[in-house]
């Protein structure tokens, strides 16, 4: 039989409430039934007649704007070749054999095409203006259709006039009208179908500035329990007032957000909104603290104020905690900005401490360091010496990551003095560990060794395996730079054993990285490559991009020694790009030097020279002594390759002098051999 399309209400019915099943059945039967026949009045009889007439017919039936599954169920044709398409503002469940397709907003090109098709032929359209119009409409088909209808209703208007009107309205929903319909009225139909709790959730979500959010954050905004919040979110999803792009991560369309915000402004007081935002900011601070304790278990903590009124997310392991921090990084950044604007100062100082890792990853010391200093000043003003010491540690880490080593050492020394005055051994341990980093970066290996050995003696009495492992690892680095290879190997092996015993992945791959460096120094390039790749395989499960970039840059060094210069160049270049992005000038200098080494190993010493010189210039500027040693030595070799003996001699002497100054004996020896070769007009054997 020839197919016949039967349609109920048109697409314009989207701004009306759905009709009753009896009414829809009557409409269908009047199309199919014999003329003059009186139709039954009972719903079951109407349904039976409809299914009888549809049994042998091949049709497409469109049921538009259905309100619920029960309403649709009575309109299904039963055992029939007829196909039924149902549209609804809700997700309909419980329909036998139904296949659900949720429609998202249109892609930009399709949105433009819809507007143009609705507008028809005429000279009033400009494509770039249409692109802006559909963007303001949020690529929502109904909003686009209404906007086009409004333009059609104003014969003197062009797309420029419509765009100006929409833009002048600041994105207000009441600008999306065409004389008969408004988008706000369509949204209101769905909103008024919600119960009290669901309406509260919908309104409060509009206060959240993030693109995505989880149920715990919504519970904080509303003050509802987590189960009640999750039930309300499920209903908002069912009614298409909310989207769930990934499991348990929600988002609100821009136009719906504007509508919800207008409702919040109308139905709630400013005090209610402020209290909701305070709860949200406190929630993010406390949840981030819980996650960071798993990610960085060794940090000495200033605990945020408790939030007993809300439920915090549970994390099964360190990877789940890291993933949460990644997913919520934008919202955590917004939280910090909110405290900066609204205070109070104590809450800002607590948030800065919890989110110091986020501040560091922003890579902008001009933004991060004033906040860290502000936190330290607050704790000094209120007389909390422990919190001030921890804030100074945070500030010192930021200084160190941005190659301001003397400032880092000064901040961490002050923190160490406070810890000792307080008699806080946990805080003192962390202060020693942190101060050793800029001491290492500036080549003060002997001072670093003495501090660590004193601390290790105390740790062995306490029996803290994690801190003992960290101390072993740092001592290994110290002895390695002092060219005490056997001692370095001993401490690295001890560190690896202890980190493995406590299952600390970060410590394991950090130690493997250092053992790979030891392998390079002893000529075992293959062993170094294997250790670096193993470290990378563990680090890839983590989220710290700085650590990943460092490991890739170090692997590049091993690959250069194995002649794998193409892979080495790629790894070092990607690391260089990252370190420049976050403002890590020391590692930028290392990456530049590694790229120069790769070019020299590939026989391109002329290309290597400017890279070594740039690395050396940067290392001098930031007083990174170890990097001055390496870059000056590599610059000497590259100049020697190209026949520039005088320049090579000057760079070799600089490397030798700095090596002797910091006690790097192996580096001093290699530079001395190069000087001797140059003065005797012989090439050195060391590379």
C-alpha positions in Angstrom: 0.0 0.0 0.0 1.3 3.5 -0.7 2.8 5.1 2.3 1.0 8.0 4.0 2.5 10.5 6.4 0.2 11.5 9.3 1.3 14.4 11.4 -0.1 15.6 14.6 0.7 19.2 15.8 3.3 21.0 13.7 6.8 21.9 15.0 5.3 25.1 16.2 3.4 23.1 18.8 6.6 23.2 20.8 5.4 26.3 22.7 2.1 24.5 23.7 1.4 21.8 26.2 0.8 18.4 24.7 -2.8 17.3 24.0 -4.7 14.3 25.4 -4.4 10.8 23.8 -8.2 10.9 23.0 -7.7 14.0 21.0 -4.8 12.6 19.1 -6.6 9.3 18.4 -9.6 11.2 17.1 -7.4 13.1 14.8 -5.7 10.0 13.5 -9.0 8.1 13.0 -10.7 11.0 11.2 -7.8 10.8 8.6 -8.1 7.0 8.3 -11.7 6.1 9.2 -14.7 6.0 6.7 -16.5 9.2 6.3 -19.7 9.6 8.3 -18.8 7.0 10.8 -19.3 7.9 14.5 -16.1 7.4 16.5 -16.1 5.7 19.9 -15.8 7.9 23.0 -14.0 5.4 25.2 -10.2 5.6 25.1 -9.7 1.8 24.9 -12.2 1.6 22.0 -10.5 4.5 20.2 -7.1 2.7 20.6 -8.5 -0.6 19.4 -10.1 1.0 16.3 -6.8 2.9 15.5 -4.8 -0.3 15.7 -7.3 -2.2 13.6 -7.2 0.4 10.8 -3.3 0.6 11.0 -2.7 -3.1 11.0 -2.2 -3.5 7.3 -1.1 0.0 6.5 2.5 1.2 5.8 2.6 4.7 7.2 4.9 7.2 8.9 3.2 8.8 11.9 4.8 11.8 13.6 3.6 12.4 17.2 5.0 15.9 18.0 5.7 17.2 21.5 4.6 14.2 23.5 4.3 14.8 27.3 4.8 11.3 28.7 5.2 7.7 27.8 1.6 6.8 28.8 0.3 9.4 26.4 2.3 7.9 23.5 1.7 4.2 24.4 -2.0 4.4 23.5 -1.1 5.9 20.1 1.3 3.1 19.0 -0.2 1.1 16.1 0.6 -2.3 17.5 1.4 -5.1 15.1 1.7 -3.0 12.0 4.4 -2.0 9.4 3.7 1.6 10.4 6.7 3.6 11.7 6.2 6.2 14.5 8.4 9.2 15.2 7.8 10.8 18.6 9.3 14.1 19.6 9.3 15.3 23.1 10.9 17.8 25.5 11.4 14.9 27.9 13.2 11.6 27.6 10.5 9.0 27.3 11.1 5.6 28.8 9.0 2.5 28.9 8.0 2.5 25.2 8.3 -1.0 23.8 10.8 -1.3 20.9 11.6 2.4 21.0 15.0 3.8 20.0 15.8 7.0 21.7 17.8 9.7 19.8 18.7 12.8 21.8 19.2 15.8 19.6 21.9 18.3 20.4 22.2 21.9 19.1 23.1 22.2 15.4 26.7 22.5 14.1 27.4 26.1 13.1 27.2 25.4 9.3 23.8 23.6 9.7 22.6 26.4 11.9 23.5 29.0 9.2 21.8 26.8 6.6 18.6 26.6 8.7 18.5 30.4 9.1 19.1 31.0 5.4 16.4 28.4 4.3 13.9 30.0 6.7 14.7 33.5 5.4 14.3 32.4 1.7 15.4 34.5 -1.2 16.3 38.1 -0.7 19.1 40.6 -0.4 18.9 41.2 3.3 21.3 38.5 4.4 25.1 38.7 5.1 26.8 35.3 6.0 29.1 36.7 8.6 26.2 38.4 10.3 24.1 35.3 10.1 27.0 33.4 11.8 26.9 35.8 14.7 23.1 35.6 14.9 23.0 31.8 15.1 25.8 31.9 17.7 23.8 34.3 19.9 20.9 31.8 19.4 23.2 29.1 20.8 22.7 27.1 17.6 19.3 26.0 19.0 16.9 25.3 16.1 13.8 26.9 17.7 15.7 30.0 18.7 17.1 30.3 15.1 13.7 29.8 13.6 12.2 32.5 15.9 15.0 34.9 15.0 14.5 34.3 11.3 10.8 34.8 11.7 11.4 38.1 13.5 13.5 39.3 10.6 10.9 38.3 8.1 8.3 40.2 10.0 10.3 43.5 9.7 10.5 44.2 6.0 12.9 47.1 6.5 15.4 45.1 8.5 18.5 43.4 7.3 20.6 40.8 9.2 22.7 43.7 10.5 19.6 45.3 12.1 18.6 41.9 13.7 22.1 41.3 14.9 22.3 44.8 16.4 19.0 44.2 18.3 20.1 40.8 19.6 23.5 42.1 20.7 22.1 45.3 22.2 19.9 43.1 24.4 22.9 41.5 25.9 21.6 38.1 25.0 18.3 38.6 26.8 15.8 35.9 26.0 13.0 38.4 25.4 14.8 39.5 22.3 14.2 36.1 20.8 10.5 36.7 19.8 8.7 37.0 16.6 5.4 38.6 17.6 3.6 35.3 18.4 6.2 33.2 20.1 9.0 33.8 22.6 11.7 31.3 23.5 11.2 32.2 27.2 7.6 30.9 27.0 8.8 27.6 25.6 11.4 27.3 28.4 8.7 28.2 31.0 6.5 25.3 29.9 9.3 22.9 31.0 10.2 24.8 34.1 6.6 24.9 35.5 6.4 21.2 35.0 9.1 20.7 37.7 8.5 20.3 41.4 9.9 22.6 44.0 13.3 20.9 44.5 13.8 20.5 40.8 13.1 24.2 40.2 15.6 25.1 42.9 18.3 23.0 41.3 17.6 24.5 37.9 17.9 28.0 39.2 21.0 27.5 41.3 22.9 25.8 38.5 22.8 29.1 36.7 25.0 30.6 39.4 27.8 28.1 38.5 30.2 29.8 36.2 31.9 26.6 34.9 31.1 24.9 31.6 30.7 21.5 33.4 30.0 20.5 36.9 29.2 17.4 39.0 26.4 16.5 41.4 28.4 17.3 44.5 28.8 20.9 43.4 25.1 21.3 42.7 24.3 19.9 46.2 26.6 22.6 47.6 24.8 25.3 45.6 21.3 24.1 46.7 22.0 22.8 50.2 20.1 19.6 49.3 21.4 16.2 50.1 23.4 14.4 47.4 20.6 11.8 46.8 18.0 14.5 46.4 20.2 16.5 44.1 20.9 13.5 41.9 17.2 12.8 41.6 16.5 16.4 40.6 19.3 16.3 38.1 17.9 13.1 36.5 14.6 14.9 36.1 16.2 17.9 34.5 18.0 15.5 32.1 14.7 13.8 31.3 13.1 17.1 30.4 16.1 18.2 28.3 16.9 21.1 30.6 20.4 19.7 31.2 23.0 17.7 29.2 25.4 15.0 30.4 28.3 15.0 28.0 30.2 12.5 30.1 29.1 10.3 33.0 28.1 12.4 36.0 29.3 15.6 34.4 26.6 18.1 33.5 26.3 21.2 31.4 23.6 23.8 30.7 22.9 25.4 27.4 23.7 29.1 27.3 20.1 30.2 26.6 18.8 27.9 29.4 21.5 29.4 31.7 20.2 32.9 30.9 16.7 31.8 31.6 17.6 30.1 34.8 19.6 33.1 35.9 16.6 35.4 35.3 14.5 33.1 37.4 17.1 33.2 40.2 17.1 37.0 40.1 13.3 37.1 40.3 12.6 34.4 42.8 15.6 34.5 45.2 17.2 37.2 47.3 20.8 38.4 46.9 21.6 36.9 50.3 20.4 33.5 49.1 22.6 33.6 46.0 25.6 34.8 47.9 25.2 32.0 50.5 25.0 29.5 47.7 28.2 30.7 46.0 30.0 30.7 49.4 29.0 27.1 49.9 30.1 26.2 46.3 33.5 27.9 46.8 34.0 26.1 50.2 33.0 22.8 48.6 35.6 23.1 45.9 38.3 24.0 48.4 37.6 21.1 50.6 37.2 18.6 47.7 40.4 19.8 46.2 42.2 19.4 49.5 40.9 15.8 49.8 42.1 15.0 46.2 45.5 16.7 46.7 46.2 14.7 49.9 46.2 11.6 47.7 48.2 13.1 44.9 50.8 14.7 47.1 50.8 12.7 50.4 54.0 14.2 51.7 52.9 17.9 51.8 52.6 19.6 55.2 49.0 20.8 55.3 47.0 23.7 56.6 43.6 22.2 56.6 40.6 24.2 55.2 37.6 24.9 57.3 35.3 21.9 57.5 32.2 21.7 55.4 30.0 19.3 57.3 26.9 20.5 55.5 28.0 19.0 52.2 29.1 15.6 50.9 32.6 15.5 49.3 33.5 13.1 46.5 35.2 9.9 47.4 38.4 8.9 45.5 39.3 5.2 45.1 43.0 5.9 44.4 45.5 8.6 43.4 44.5 8.3 39.7 40.9 9.0 40.5 41.9 12.0 42.6 44.2 13.3 39.8 41.4 12.9 37.2 39.0 14.9 39.4 41.5 17.7 39.7 41.9 17.7 35.9 38.2 17.7 35.3 37.6 20.4 37.8 40.6 22.6 37.0 38.5 25.3 35.4 36.1 25.4 38.3 38.9 25.4 40.8 40.4 28.4 39.0 37.0 30.1 39.1 36.9 29.3 42.9 40.2 31.0 43.5 39.1 34.1 41.4 35.8 34.2 43.5 37.7 34.4 46.7 40.0 37.1 45.3 37.0 39.2 44.5 34.8 38.4 47.5 37.1 37.1 50.3 37.2 36.7 53.2 41.0 36.8 53.4 41.3 33.6 55.5 39.3 31.6 52.9 41.5 33.0 50.1 44.6 32.0 52.0 43.3 28.5 52.6 42.3 28.2 48.9 45.7 29.4 47.7 47.4 26.8 49.8 45.2 24.0 48.6 45.4 25.1 45.0 49.0 26.0 44.8 49.6 23.2 42.3 47.0 24.8 40.0 48.6 28.2 40.4 51.9 26.7 39.5 50.6 25.0 36.4 49.1 28.3 35.2 52.7 29.3 34.5 52.3 33.0 35.2 54.3 34.1 38.2 52.9 37.6 37.8 49.5 36.1 38.8 50.5 33.3 41.1 53.2 34.8 43.3 51.2 37.9 44.5 48.5 35.5 45.7 51.0 33.2 47.4 52.6 36.2 49.1 49.2 37.6 50.1 48.5 34.3 51.8 51.8 34.3 53.7 51.1 37.9 54.8 47.6 37.0 56.0 48.9 34.2 58.3 51.6 36.6 59.6 48.9 39.2 60.4 46.8 36.7 62.4 49.8 35.1 64.1 49.5 31.6 62.7 53.2 30.6 62.4 52.5 27.1 61.1 50.2 28.3 58.3 52.7 31.0 57.4 55.6 28.5 57.2 53.5 26.4 54.8 52.6 29.5 52.8 56.2 30.4 52.5 57.0 26.9 51.3 54.3 27.3 48.6 55.8 30.7 47.6 59.3 29.2 47.5 58.2 26.4 45.2 56.7 29.0 42.8 59.9 31.0 42.9 61.9 27.9 42.1 59.8 26.9 39.2 60.2 30.3 37.7 64.0 30.2 38.3 64.1 32.7 41.1 66.3 30.6 43.2 67.6 33.0 45.8 64.1 34.1 46.6 63.1 30.5 46.8 65.9 29.7 49.2 65.1 32.8 51.4 61.4 31.9 51.6 62.1 28.3 52.5 64.8 29.2 55.0 62.3 31.4 56.8 59.8 28.6 56.8 62.5 26.2 58.2 63.2 28.6 61.1 59.5 28.8 61.9 59.2 25.0 61.8 62.1 24.6 64.2 60.8 27.3 66.5 57.4 25.5 66.6 59.0 22.1 67.2 57.0 20.7 64.3 59.0 17.7 62.9 56.7 17.0 59.9 56.8 20.7 58.8 60.6 20.7 59.3 61.1 17.7 57.1 59.1 19.3 54.3 61.1 22.6 54.6 64.4 20.7 54.3 63.1 18.8 51.3 61.9 21.9 49.6 65.0 24.0 50.3 67.2 21.3 48.8 65.7 21.8 45.4 66.9 25.4 44.7 70.2 24.5 46.5 70.6 21.7 43.9 69.6 24.0 41.0 72.2 26.5 42.0 74.9 23.8 42.5 75.3 24.0 46.3 75.6 20.2 46.6 77.6 20.1 49.8 75.1 22.2 51.7 72.3 20.1 50.3 74.1 16.8 51.3 74.6 18.0 54.9 71.0 19.0 55.4 69.7 15.7 54.0 72.0 13.5 56.0 71.0 15.3 59.2 67.4 14.8 58.4 67.8 11.2 57.3 69.2 10.3 60.7 66.0 11.6 62.4 63.8 10.0 59.8 65.3 6.5 60.4 64.5 6.9 64.1 60.9 7.9 63.3 60.4 5.2 60.7 58.5 7.3 58.1 59.1 5.1 55.0 57.8 7.7 52.5 60.0 10.5 53.8 63.0 8.1 54.2 62.6 7.2 50.5 62.5 10.9 49.5 65.6 11.6 51.5 67.5 8.6 49.9 66.5 9.9 46.5 67.7 13.4 47.1 71.0 12.1 48.6 71.5 10.0 45.5 71.1 13.1 43.3 73.6 15.0 45.5 76.3 12.2 45.4 75.7 11.9 41.6 76.5 15.6 41.1 79.5 15.3 43.4 80.7 12.4 41.1 80.4 9.9 43.9 78.9 7.2 41.7 78.9 4.2 44.2 77.2 6.3 46.9 74.7 7.7 44.4 73.8 4.1 43.2 73.4 2.9 46.8 71.0 5.7 47.7 69.0 5.3 44.5 68.6 1.6 45.1 67.5 2.3 48.7 65.0 4.9 47.5 63.5 2.6 44.9 63.1 -0.1 47.5 61.3 2.2 49.9 59.1 3.9 47.3 58.1 0.5 46.0 57.3 -0.7 49.6 54.8 2.2 50.1 53.6 1.9 46.4 54.4 5.6 45.7 54.4 5.8 41.9 55.7 9.3 41.7 58.6 8.4 43.9 59.3 5.3 41.8 59.4 7.1 38.4 61.4 10.0 40.0 64.0 7.6 41.2 64.1 5.7 37.8 64.7 9.1 36.1 67.7 9.7 38.4 69.0 6.2 37.9 68.8 6.7 34.2 71.0 9.9 34.6 73.5 7.8 36.6 73.5 5.3 33.7 74.3 8.1 31.2 77.2 9.2 33.3 78.6 5.7 33.4 78.3 5.3 29.7 75.3 2.9 29.7 73.1 4.7 27.2 70.9 1.7 26.6 70.3 1.2 30.3 69.4 4.9 30.5 66.9 4.6 27.7 65.2 1.6 29.4 65.0 3.3 32.8 63.6 6.5 31.2 61.0 4.6 29.2 59.9 2.7 32.3 59.7 6.0 34.3 57.6 7.5 31.5 55.2 4.5 31.4 54.4 5.2 35.1 54.3 9.0 34.8 51.8 8.7 31.9 49.3 7.5 34.4 49.6 10.8 36.2 48.5 14.3 35.2 51.6 16.4 36.0 52.5 17.8 32.6 55.7 19.3 34.0 57.0 15.9 35.1 56.1 14.3 31.8 57.8 17.0 29.8 60.9 16.6 32.0 61.1 12.9 31.5 60.7 13.2 27.7 63.5 15.8 27.7 65.7 13.5 29.7 64.9 10.5 27.5 66.0 12.7 24.5 69.4 12.9 26.1 69.8 9.1 26.2 68.5 8.8 22.6 71.2 11.3 21.4 73.9 9.0 22.8 72.3 6.1 20.9 72.1 8.0 17.6 68.3 8.2 17.6 68.5 11.9 16.9 65.1 12.4 15.1 63.1 11.0 18.1 65.3 13.0 20.4 64.7 16.2 18.5 60.9 15.7 18.6 60.9 14.9 22.3 63.1 17.9 23.2 61.2 20.3 21.0 57.8 19.4 22.6 59.3 19.8 26.1 60.8 23.2 25.1 57.4 24.4 24.0 55.8 23.3 27.2 58.4 24.9 29.5 58.1 28.1 27.7 54.4 28.0 28.1 54.6 27.7 31.9 57.6 30.0 32.3 60.1 27.4 33.6 63.3 29.0 32.4 65.7 26.5 33.9 64.1 23.6 32.0 63.8 25.8 29.0 67.6 26.1 29.0 68.1 22.4 29.4 65.7 21.7 26.5 67.5 24.2 24.3 70.8 22.5 25.1 69.4 19.1 24.4 68.2 20.2 21.0 71.6 21.6 20.3 73.2 18.2 21.3 70.8 16.4 18.9 71.9 18.6 16.0 75.5 18.1 16.8 75.1 14.4 17.1 73.5 14.4 13.6 76.5 16.3 12.2 74.9 19.7 12.3 77.2 21.6 14.6 76.6 24.9 12.9 72.9 24.6 13.8 73.8 23.5 17.3 75.9 26.6 18.2 73.1 29.2 18.6 71.0 26.7 20.6 73.9 26.1 23.1 74.6 29.8 23.3 70.9 30.6 24.0 70.8 27.9 26.7 74.0 29.2 28.3 72.7 32.8 28.2 69.5 31.8 29.9 71.3 29.6 32.5 73.6 32.5 33.4 70.7 34.9 33.8 68.9 32.7 36.3 72.0 31.4 38.1 71.4 27.8 37.2 74.9 26.6 37.9 74.6 23.0 36.6 73.0 24.2 33.4 75.8 26.8 32.9 78.3 23.9 33.2 76.6 21.7 30.6 75.7 24.5 28.1 79.2 26.0 28.2 80.8 22.6 27.6 78.5 21.7 24.7 79.0 25.2 23.2 82.8 24.5 23.4 82.4 21.2 21.5 80.2 22.7 18.8 82.6 25.6 18.3 85.5 23.2 18.1 83.7 21.1 15.4 83.4 24.2 13.3 87.0 25.3 13.7 86.4 28.2 16.1 89.1 27.2 18.6 89.3 30.5 20.5 85.6 30.6 21.2 85.7 26.9 22.1 88.5 27.5 24.6 86.6 30.3 26.3 83.5 28.2 26.7 85.5 25.2 28.0 87.2 27.4 30.6 83.8 28.8 31.8 82.5 25.2 32.2 85.6 24.1 34.0 85.5 27.1 36.4 81.8 26.7 37.3 82.3 22.9 37.8 85.1 23.5 40.3 83.0 26.2 42.0 80.1 23.8 42.7 82.1 20.7 43.3 81.1 18.8 40.1 84.4 17.0 39.7 83.5 14.8 36.7 82.3 17.8 34.8 85.5 19.7 35.8 87.6 16.8 34.5 85.9 16.6 31.1 86.2 20.4 30.6 89.9 20.3 31.6 90.5 17.6 29.0 88.9 19.7 26.4 91.0 22.7 27.4 94.2 20.6 27.2 93.2 19.3 23.8 92.5 22.8 22.5 95.7 24.2 23.8 97.6 21.2 22.3 95.5 21.5 19.1 94.0 18.0 19.7 90.4 17.0 19.7 89.1 15.7 23.0 87.9 12.1 23.2 84.9 12.9 25.5 81.7 13.9 23.8 
